[in-house]
């Protein structure tokens, strides 16, 4: 990374407490350059002055670096496996134990499409007796603007291209050209700001403790260097239930130091189940 950008990253840390230094350098450089070009700024000192004088610019830069791209039921095969194999397995296990509670973490939730997709599948699976279950879906992201959009739960039609028509009709309300997630689904998801790479916590603060049945963290680790990936994976190992499931992105792997904690459910789609070692 050009030395001139390091001062910008330092300023982000001073202003927001977010440390991007462990993110992949080429990705960071491209995104900072994109933001400066959009503003028509060529001088690093001029941009640092803008960061100092305009409180909103720091959030705009974080939004640019994060670039949250998502859609409902992105990668349909993954959600099909979730609906047909993973959710039924967890529900059966919970019923046998007499503990009717589900805890899920969507880590790097972007604008909310992922956790809402999870909520819809769980609601559908428990429809006959959903009132008897306590369902907690914790959705976290580093980008506050994305979280604000997620809480509004209002999406353009193109975000629903992979969504089955029965899901659209049951869980969305069409308002003009947009689609609003219905209240019963919105109530299942709790959004909060969280830096996944921080060493201060091992799970979302609002969750109080881990023991998640499912953790979704898809297409997040690819932006982190090896050290940060190990740090994040260590969090997942400690916060997953003893037989919880971990969903990663297509290009993401379990490191050698954590693979012994998991068995492979679906190698191609990067789905793993924690096992007691």
BELFEN-V306674 format. One record per backbone hydrogen bond with DSSP energy under -1.0 kcal/mol. CO is the residue of the C=O (numbers start at 1). NH is the residue of the N-H. If there is no record, write none. Layout:
CO_NH, CO_NH
//
This chain:
2_5, 5_9, 6_10, 7_11, 8_12, 9_13, 10_14, 11_15, 12_16, 13_17, 20_23, 22_225, 24_28, 25_29, 26_30, 27_31, 28_32, 29_33, 30_34, 31_35, 32_36, 33_37, 34_38, 35_39, 36_41, 43_47, 44_48, 45_49, 46_50, 47_51, 48_52, 49_53, 50_54, 54_57, 56_60, 57_61, 58_62, 59_63, 60_64, 61_65, 62_66, 63_67, 71_74, 75_78, 75_79, 76_80, 77_81, 78_82, 79_83, 80_84, 81_85, 81_86, 82_87, 85_89, 86_90, 87_91, 88_92, 89_93, 90_94, 91_95, 92_96, 93_97, 94_98, 94_99, 99_101, 100_134, 102_136, 103_213, 103_214, 104_138, 105_216, 106_140, 109_112, 112_116, 113_117, 114_118, 115_119, 116_120, 117_121, 118_122, 119_123, 120_124, 121_125, 122_126, 126_129, 129_132, 130_133, 134_102, 136_104, 137_190, 138_106, 139_192, 140_108, 140_109, 141_194, 143_147, 144_148, 145_149, 146_150, 147_151, 148_152, 149_153, 153_181, 155_179, 156_159, 157_160, 159_72, 160_163, 164_168, 165_169, 166_170, 167_171, 168_172, 171_182, 173_180, 175_178, 178_175, 179_155, 180_173, 182_185, 182_186, 183_187, 185_188, 186_189, 188_137, 190_139, 192_141, 195_198, 204_207, 205_208, 207_209, 212_241, 213_245, 214_105, 215_247, 216_107, 220_223, 221_224, 223_24, 225_229, 226_230, 227_231, 228_232, 229_233, 230_234, 231_235, 232_236, 233_237, 234_238, 235_239, 236_240, 239_212, 241_244, 244_274, 245_215, 246_272, 247_217, 249_252, 255_258, 255_259, 258_261, 259_262, 261_275, 263_273, 266_271, 267_270, 270_248, 271_265, 271_266, 272_246, 273_263
//
